[in-house]
Amino acid sequence: MSTRDPYPYPYEKTFAALPTAPGRGFAGTWWGHAWLRALEDSALDGEQVRQGRRYARAGAVGAVTARPGGLTAVVRDRDGTAHRTDVLVQEFTPAEWDRLLGLAAAESGYIAALLDREVPPGLAEDAAAAGVDPLPGIGDLDPRCDCGEWDHCPHTAALCYQVARLLDQDPFVLLLLRGRGERELLGELEERSSAEAEAPQAPADEGVPAADAFGAAALLPPLPALPELPQAPGRPPTLDTEAEAEGLDVDAVEFLAQAAASEAYRRLAEALAPGHAERVPPAPLTAAEDVVRLTAEAHDIRLRARLSAASGRERAAMDRAVLAWGFGGSAALAALEDDWTPDRTTLSRARAALAAAWADEEAPVLRRVRARWTEADTGRQLRLGRDGRWWPYHREAGRWIPTGPSAPDPASALAAADPA
């Protein structure tokens, strides 16, 4: 892979230009994807990144040189114009290297994984917690190109995409960018592991008597405050939409990932809201309910059409279901589609509510069919939910359309049923 001695001082390493990559992703490992996520989340212009991906796929990136603190390559435009392109990465200080090497040497499995050209997730998590994450984050990739762009341009983006392929093969490039070569790293890890093995072992901790532990519970400090809710749901990484992934619907996967992030955000907001512990958790959504929820979140008309077809609903029926979902979720969807017959006790309560709603004025003429009361002359309708709440509907083009959220009394609901 290397075109010269791979570890000369100061550990510079050069990789020959990689062949073109039609129809495949640029990263197959989790650390390769993390590298690309740092690029895609940092760039201000997504179109520049997409153009850089096309450049890399077409083989426009020449030999890549990796060294402590940065990457360099020549990237050519479609017309053949060559550009000197650099991506800089902050090197670790000696103190930071000491922390990272201490973490790696503490677990024999970490060293074995590194020797197998893998980045163990446990090491990455421990290093990130210690502030020495070798993987770049948002803003850690500093682009420099002679084309004049101050942010990521197609040339720096192409270099980053090509480096993701190199990282799949040799994760030590990550550590080289942070300032240490592979040979030196492995030597230091071996020394630390040997010193730790030869160090006298402390006697085994006999533990604490249960009575003492129970008595100390009152001395513990209070639990920390709950974390603040983020301003918005997280954004999943963009998939490589130019790759021909057999059997994988890229648009659908991207949509489902974003929908999952939005749902997680909603649940976190509910968990952090006051009084959450006292509330009864809602029942899990059925498959029919969940497809309506997803359709309500889908803005692409093609995705909405596919979800409608998958649910067995016609487009018009799905539009009504989505409208109902927006007014009240599962309960509103049940009022739309659940044509149920109340028992005698429920009917008695409903009649009492109707009588009380118009006790001081002339009551509208409502004709009941099962759990639906219709005012024929006005095209308004009330639907009684199983929870005792009333849902407003109006007639439009021969179909009953949900008009608003539920109300605890029929008069308020009927007023909301007016299409105006």
Backbone torsions as a table, in degrees:
resi	resn	phi	psi	omega
1	MET	NA	-44.5	-178.6
2	SER	-82.0	147.7	-178.4
3	THR	-96.2	-4.0	178.4
4	ARG	-154.2	-177.5	-179.6
5	ASP	-50.7	119.3	-169.6
6	PRO	-70.4	-18.2	-174.6
7	TYR	-132.3	50.6	172.7
8	PRO	-73.5	160.3	174.0
9	TYR	-68.4	135.9	-2.1
10	PRO	-96.0	65.6	173.4
11	TYR	68.1	23.8	178.9
12	GLU	-67.5	140.5	-178.4
13	LYS	-137.7	130.8	-177.3
14	THR	-116.1	131.1	178.9
15	PHE	-107.8	133.4	177.3
16	ALA	-63.0	155.3	179.2
17	ALA	-58.0	136.5	-179.6
18	LEU	-84.8	153.2	177.6
19	PRO	-68.4	166.8	178.1
20	THR	-60.5	157.8	-174.8
21	ALA	-129.8	61.9	179.0
22	PRO	-70.8	137.5	171.9
23	GLY	69.0	26.8	178.1
24	ARG	-144.7	157.8	176.6
25	GLY	-76.7	166.1	-177.7
26	PHE	-93.4	-10.7	-179.3
27	ALA	-141.0	136.8	177.1
28	GLY	-115.9	-12.1	-179.6
29	THR	-104.6	161.3	-179.1
30	TRP	-67.8	-31.8	180.0
31	TRP	-75.8	-28.3	173.7
32	GLY	-66.7	-40.6	176.3
33	HIS	-65.1	-36.7	178.6
34	ALA	-63.6	-38.3	177.0
35	TRP	-61.5	-47.0	-179.9
36	LEU	-67.0	-34.1	178.6
37	ARG	-64.0	-36.7	177.2
38	ALA	-62.5	-39.0	176.7
39	LEU	-66.4	-52.9	-171.7
40	GLU	-68.7	-30.2	178.7
41	ASP	-80.8	-21.1	-176.8
42	SER	-90.0	-34.1	-174.2
43	ALA	-66.6	136.0	-180.0
44	LEU	-81.3	-25.9	-176.7
45	ASP	-115.7	105.0	-179.1
46	GLY	-63.9	-29.0	-179.4
47	GLU	-67.6	-36.2	176.3
48	GLN	-61.9	-40.2	179.8
49	VAL	-66.0	-44.1	179.7
50	ARG	-63.6	-38.2	177.8
51	GLN	-66.7	-38.4	177.1
52	GLY	-62.9	-36.6	177.3
53	ARG	-63.2	-39.6	177.7
54	ARG	-65.9	-39.3	177.2
55	TYR	-59.5	-48.6	-178.2
56	ALA	-62.9	-39.8	-178.8
57	ARG	-65.2	-32.7	-177.5
58	ALA	-83.5	-1.7	178.6
59	GLY	83.3	28.6	-177.9
60	ALA	-81.4	-8.8	-177.6
61	VAL	-93.3	126.2	178.5
62	GLY	-81.6	-157.7	179.4
63	ALA	-59.5	139.8	-178.1
64	VAL	-107.5	126.8	176.0
65	THR	-106.8	124.0	177.1
66	ALA	-108.6	138.5	-179.0
67	ARG	-150.9	165.5	175.7
68	PRO	-55.7	119.3	176.1
69	GLY	96.5	-6.3	-179.2
70	GLY	178.0	172.1	179.0
71	LEU	-126.3	147.5	178.7
72	THR	-139.7	140.5	174.0
73	ALA	-159.0	161.5	171.0
74	VAL	-98.0	125.4	179.8
75	VAL	-118.3	132.2	-175.7
76	ARG	-105.4	138.5	172.7
77	ASP	-70.8	174.6	179.6
78	ARG	-63.3	-28.1	179.0
79	ASP	-86.3	4.8	177.8
80	GLY	93.3	-3.9	179.5
81	THR	-64.3	127.9	-177.2
82	ALA	-93.7	141.1	178.9
83	HIS	-130.3	129.6	172.0
84	ARG	-73.7	122.7	-172.5
85	THR	-127.1	131.8	178.9
86	ASP	-129.3	147.3	169.5
87	VAL	-129.5	117.9	-175.4
88	LEU	-97.4	145.8	179.2
89	VAL	-133.3	138.8	-178.2
90	GLN	-67.6	129.0	176.0
91	GLU	-77.3	155.5	175.1
92	PHE	-80.7	148.0	173.2
93	THR	-79.1	164.8	176.3
94	PRO	-55.4	-37.8	179.1
95	ALA	-66.3	-38.8	178.6
96	GLU	-67.5	-39.5	176.7
97	TRP	-63.2	-38.1	179.2
98	ASP	-61.4	-41.0	178.6
99	ARG	-66.3	-45.2	-178.0
100	LEU	-64.2	-44.9	-179.5
101	LEU	-66.3	-34.5	176.5
102	GLY	-63.2	-40.1	177.8
103	LEU	-66.4	-43.2	-177.7
104	ALA	-67.3	-37.9	-177.3
105	ALA	-76.1	-18.6	-176.5
106	ALA	-71.8	-20.6	-178.4
107	GLU	-124.0	117.9	-179.8
108	SER	-61.8	-31.1	179.4
109	GLY	-64.8	-30.8	178.5
110	TYR	-64.9	-44.6	-179.3
111	ILE	-64.9	-42.6	179.9
112	ALA	-61.4	-40.5	179.4
113	ALA	-65.3	-41.9	179.3
114	LEU	-62.8	-39.2	178.4
115	LEU	-65.2	-27.4	176.6
116	ASP	-86.4	12.3	179.6
117	ARG	63.0	43.9	176.0
118	GLU	-131.0	149.7	174.2
119	VAL	-101.8	107.9	-178.8
120	PRO	-66.0	130.7	-179.3
121	PRO	-57.3	-35.3	-180.0
122	GLY	-61.8	-41.5	178.6
123	LEU	-64.6	-42.3	180.0
124	ALA	-62.7	-40.3	179.4
125	GLU	-67.1	-44.3	179.1
126	ASP	-63.4	-41.0	-178.9
127	ALA	-66.6	-41.1	178.5
128	ALA	-62.8	-40.2	178.8
129	ALA	-65.0	-29.8	179.7
130	ALA	-88.7	1.5	178.0
131	GLY	79.5	21.2	-179.9
132	VAL	-131.3	45.8	-179.1
133	ASP	-69.5	118.8	178.3
134	PRO	-67.7	-22.1	179.8
135	LEU	-78.1	137.7	-180.0
136	PRO	-73.3	152.1	174.3
137	GLY	-111.6	-167.4	-179.9
138	ILE	-62.5	125.8	178.5
139	GLY	86.2	-1.9	-178.0
140	ASP	-81.6	-17.5	179.6
141	LEU	-95.5	108.5	-174.8
142	ASP	-96.7	107.4	-175.3
143	PRO	-83.0	142.3	174.5
144	ARG	-139.8	126.0	-179.2
145	CYS	-147.3	144.5	-179.2
146	ASP	-77.7	2.8	176.2
147	CYS	-76.1	-13.9	175.3
148	GLY	102.6	-9.3	179.1
149	GLU	-69.6	141.0	178.8
150	TRP	-92.1	-20.7	176.1
151	ASP	-105.7	-172.4	176.0
152	HIS	-59.6	127.5	176.0
153	CYS	-108.0	175.9	178.2
154	PRO	-58.2	-28.5	-176.9
155	HIS	-74.6	-46.1	178.1
156	THR	-68.5	-35.3	177.4
157	ALA	-64.8	-42.1	178.6
158	ALA	-61.5	-40.5	178.1
159	LEU	-62.2	-43.3	-179.8
160	CYS	-64.2	-40.6	178.1
161	TYR	-63.2	-40.3	179.7
162	GLN	-67.8	-36.0	179.8
163	VAL	-66.4	-31.4	177.1
164	ALA	-58.6	-37.8	177.2
165	ARG	-66.9	-38.3	178.5
166	LEU	-66.4	-38.6	-179.2
167	LEU	-65.6	-32.5	175.8
168	ASP	-58.1	-37.6	-177.2
169	GLN	-84.7	-33.7	-172.6
170	ASP	-145.0	88.1	-179.1
171	PRO	-67.4	-13.2	177.1
172	PHE	-63.6	-15.8	175.5
173	VAL	-61.3	-35.1	177.1
174	LEU	-58.8	-45.0	-178.3
175	LEU	-73.2	-31.3	175.4
176	LEU	-62.7	-42.1	178.2
177	LEU	-62.0	-31.3	179.6
178	ARG	-81.2	-8.1	170.3
179	GLY	126.6	-2.4	-178.5
180	ARG	-129.8	141.1	176.5
181	GLY	-83.7	163.5	-175.0
182	GLU	-62.0	-45.4	-175.4
183	ARG	-62.6	-44.5	-179.7
184	GLU	-65.4	-41.2	-179.6
185	LEU	-60.6	-48.4	-178.0
186	LEU	-64.7	-35.8	177.2
187	GLY	-64.1	-44.2	179.6
188	GLU	-66.7	-39.5	178.8
189	LEU	-63.5	-39.0	179.1
190	GLU	-64.1	-42.8	179.1
191	GLU	-62.2	-44.2	-178.7
192	ARG	-66.8	-40.1	179.8
193	SER	-65.3	-40.4	179.6
194	SER	-65.8	-42.9	-179.5
195	ALA	-64.3	-37.3	179.7
196	GLU	-69.7	-36.5	179.9
197	ALA	-68.7	-32.8	-177.9
198	GLU	-84.0	-14.9	-178.0
199	ALA	-67.6	141.2	178.3
200	PRO	-61.5	138.8	-177.7
201	GLN	-85.6	136.2	177.6
202	ALA	-69.7	147.9	178.0
203	PRO	-61.2	150.5	-178.1
204	ALA	-63.6	138.9	178.3
205	ASP	-73.4	123.6	-178.2
206	GLU	-78.8	-5.8	177.5
207	GLY	87.0	-172.5	-176.7
208	VAL	-120.2	135.0	176.5
209	PRO	-57.8	144.6	-176.3
210	ALA	-59.1	-38.8	-178.9
211	ALA	-63.1	-40.8	178.8
212	ASP	-65.5	-41.8	179.9
213	ALA	-63.8	-41.3	178.9
214	PHE	-65.0	-41.2	-179.5
215	GLY	-68.3	-27.4	-178.9
216	ALA	-79.9	-9.0	-176.8
217	ALA	-60.5	-34.8	-178.0
218	ALA	-69.9	-17.1	-178.5
219	LEU	-90.4	-6.5	-177.7
220	LEU	-68.6	145.5	178.0
221	PRO	-70.0	160.1	178.7
222	PRO	-64.9	157.1	178.2
223	LEU	-64.3	148.2	178.5
224	PRO	-66.1	159.7	179.0
225	ALA	-65.4	153.1	178.3
226	LEU	-64.7	148.3	178.9
227	PRO	-67.4	154.6	177.5
228	GLU	-74.4	148.3	178.5
229	LEU	-72.2	130.2	175.8
230	PRO	-58.7	161.0	-177.6
231	GLN	-69.5	-25.9	-176.7
232	ALA	-157.0	162.9	175.8
233	PRO	-61.5	154.0	175.5
234	GLY	-67.1	157.0	-179.9
235	ARG	-107.1	113.8	178.8
236	PRO	-62.8	157.8	179.5
237	PRO	-65.6	148.1	176.7
238	THR	-76.4	130.2	178.3
239	LEU	-76.2	158.8	178.2
240	ASP	-75.7	91.2	-171.9
241	THR	-72.1	-9.9	178.6
242	GLU	-87.5	-10.9	-179.0
243	ALA	-77.9	142.8	177.4
244	GLU	-91.5	88.8	-178.4
245	ALA	-93.4	107.7	-176.0
246	GLU	-64.2	127.7	178.0
247	GLY	79.8	1.3	-178.8
248	LEU	-113.8	121.8	175.8
249	ASP	-89.7	99.2	-173.0
250	VAL	-62.0	-45.0	-179.4
251	ASP	-60.1	-42.2	-179.0
252	ALA	-66.7	-40.8	-179.4
253	VAL	-66.0	-43.0	178.1
254	GLU	-61.6	-42.2	179.5
255	PHE	-64.1	-45.6	-178.9
256	LEU	-64.2	-36.3	178.0
257	ALA	-64.3	-43.8	179.2
258	GLN	-67.9	-38.4	177.9
259	ALA	-63.6	-38.5	178.3
260	ALA	-65.5	-39.5	178.1
261	ALA	-64.3	-40.6	178.9
262	SER	-65.8	-40.9	179.4
263	GLU	-66.8	-39.8	177.1
264	ALA	-62.7	-39.9	178.4
265	TYR	-63.5	-42.8	179.8
266	ARG	-62.8	-43.0	-179.4
267	ARG	-67.0	-37.6	177.0
268	LEU	-64.2	-41.0	178.3
269	ALA	-61.2	-40.6	178.0
270	GLU	-66.2	-40.4	-178.1
271	ALA	-66.3	-31.3	-178.9
272	LEU	-87.4	-9.2	-178.0
273	ALA	-72.6	147.9	178.6
274	PRO	-59.7	141.6	177.2
275	GLY	78.7	10.8	-176.6
276	HIS	-62.7	-37.2	-176.0
277	ALA	-65.2	-26.1	-177.7
278	GLU	-86.7	-14.8	-176.2
279	ARG	-80.6	145.3	176.9
280	VAL	-79.4	125.0	-178.9
281	PRO	-64.1	142.1	179.4
282	PRO	-69.0	158.3	177.3
283	ALA	-68.6	147.2	177.8
284	PRO	-59.0	147.6	179.3
285	LEU	-70.2	143.7	171.0
286	THR	-77.8	168.3	178.1
287	ALA	-60.8	-40.1	-179.8
288	ALA	-65.3	-37.8	178.7
289	GLU	-70.0	-40.7	-175.4
290	ASP	-67.4	-33.8	179.4
291	VAL	-69.0	-31.0	174.9
292	VAL	-69.2	-42.3	177.6
293	ARG	-58.4	-44.4	-179.9
294	LEU	-65.3	-39.9	179.9
295	THR	-64.0	-36.8	178.3
296	ALA	-63.1	-27.5	180.0
297	GLU	-90.1	-13.7	-176.8
298	ALA	-84.0	123.0	178.1
299	HIS	-96.9	-17.8	179.4
300	ASP	-79.8	124.4	-175.9
301	ILE	-63.2	-28.5	179.2
302	ARG	-70.3	-40.7	177.5
303	LEU	-65.0	-39.8	179.2
304	ARG	-63.2	-40.2	179.4
305	ALA	-64.9	-40.0	-179.4
306	ARG	-68.9	-39.3	177.5
307	LEU	-65.8	-37.4	176.9
308	SER	-61.5	-46.2	-179.7
309	ALA	-63.6	-40.0	-179.2
310	ALA	-66.2	-30.1	-178.9
311	SER	-83.8	-9.7	-177.2
312	GLY	81.9	10.4	178.7
313	ARG	-99.5	147.4	168.5
314	GLU	-72.5	161.7	-176.7
315	ARG	-58.3	-42.6	-178.9
316	ALA	-64.0	-40.3	178.5
317	ALA	-66.0	-38.5	177.9
318	MET	-67.6	-37.6	177.5
319	ASP	-60.4	-40.7	178.1
320	ARG	-67.2	-38.7	179.3
321	ALA	-64.7	-41.3	178.6
322	VAL	-65.2	-40.0	178.0
323	LEU	-61.8	-45.1	178.6
324	ALA	-63.2	-42.1	-179.9
325	TRP	-58.1	-39.6	179.4
326	GLY	-65.1	-25.3	179.7
327	PHE	-84.5	-20.6	-176.8
328	GLY	-177.2	22.0	174.4
329	GLY	61.5	-137.1	-174.3
330	SER	-61.5	-40.0	-178.8
331	ALA	-64.5	-40.9	178.9
332	ALA	-67.9	-36.7	178.5
333	LEU	-66.7	-37.2	177.5
334	ALA	-64.9	-39.5	178.5
335	ALA	-63.3	-31.3	179.1
336	LEU	-74.0	-43.0	-167.7
337	GLU	-110.9	-14.3	-176.1
338	ASP	-97.1	97.0	-179.5
339	ASP	-90.5	83.1	-170.7
340	TRP	-105.3	164.5	179.5
341	THR	-112.1	117.4	-179.4
342	PRO	-67.4	152.1	174.7
343	ASP	-79.0	178.0	-174.3
344	ARG	-62.5	-41.3	-179.4
345	THR	-63.5	-43.9	179.5
346	THR	-64.9	-39.8	178.3
347	LEU	-64.4	-39.4	178.7
348	SER	-62.5	-42.6	178.0
349	ARG	-65.2	-39.1	179.3
350	ALA	-64.4	-42.9	179.8
351	ARG	-64.1	-39.4	178.1
352	ALA	-64.4	-39.5	178.3
353	ALA	-66.3	-39.3	177.9
354	LEU	-65.2	-41.9	179.9
355	ALA	-66.3	-39.5	-179.5
356	ALA	-71.2	-28.3	-176.2
357	ALA	-66.9	-31.9	-178.4
358	TRP	-122.9	40.6	-177.7
359	ALA	-65.9	-32.0	-175.2
360	ASP	-103.7	9.5	-179.3
361	GLU	-151.7	171.2	-177.9
362	GLU	-70.5	127.0	-178.0
363	ALA	-78.6	144.0	175.4
364	PRO	-68.1	156.1	178.9
365	VAL	-86.4	112.4	-177.1
366	LEU	-119.0	131.9	178.8
367	ARG	-107.1	126.5	-175.6
368	ARG	-96.5	134.7	167.5
369	VAL	-130.7	109.3	-175.5
370	ARG	56.8	-114.0	-176.4
371	ALA	-106.6	26.8	-176.9
372	ARG	-127.9	128.1	178.4
373	TRP	-112.0	121.3	-172.8
374	THR	-116.4	134.0	172.0
375	GLU	-100.1	97.8	-166.3
376	ALA	-60.8	-42.5	-172.2
377	ASP	-70.1	-24.6	-176.0
378	THR	-103.2	-10.9	-177.5
379	GLY	71.7	27.6	177.6
380	ARG	-109.8	154.1	-177.8
381	GLN	-148.3	146.0	173.1
382	LEU	-112.6	137.7	175.3
383	ARG	-123.3	129.4	-178.7
384	LEU	-91.9	123.1	177.0
385	GLY	-82.1	162.6	-179.8
386	ARG	-66.2	-17.5	177.8
387	ASP	-89.0	4.1	178.0
388	GLY	88.0	3.3	178.8
389	ARG	-94.8	155.7	-174.3
390	TRP	-107.5	136.3	-177.1
391	TRP	-114.8	131.9	-179.4
392	PRO	-87.7	140.0	177.1
393	TYR	-138.2	154.6	170.7
394	HIS	-136.5	158.0	-176.7
395	ARG	-93.2	132.0	-177.5
396	GLU	-146.1	121.9	179.7
397	ALA	54.1	38.3	176.4
398	GLY	80.9	6.9	-179.3
399	ARG	-129.3	150.6	177.4
400	TRP	-87.2	125.9	-173.5
401	ILE	-115.7	131.0	174.3
402	PRO	-63.7	137.9	-172.4
403	THR	-110.8	-22.3	-177.4
404	GLY	-175.5	-176.2	179.0
405	PRO	-71.6	169.8	-178.0
406	SER	-75.4	163.5	177.3
407	ALA	-134.1	153.0	-179.7
408	PRO	-74.7	-17.6	-179.9
409	ASP	-126.2	150.2	-174.9
410	PRO	-68.3	-29.7	-178.1
411	ALA	-64.7	-45.0	179.3
412	SER	-63.4	-41.2	-179.3
413	ALA	-65.8	-41.0	-178.1
414	LEU	-67.2	-34.9	176.7
415	ALA	-64.2	-36.6	178.4
416	ALA	-73.5	-15.3	-179.3
417	ALA	-77.6	-8.5	178.7
418	ASP	-68.4	121.5	-178.9
419	PRO	-57.1	-26.9	-179.6
420	ALA	-68.0	NA	NA
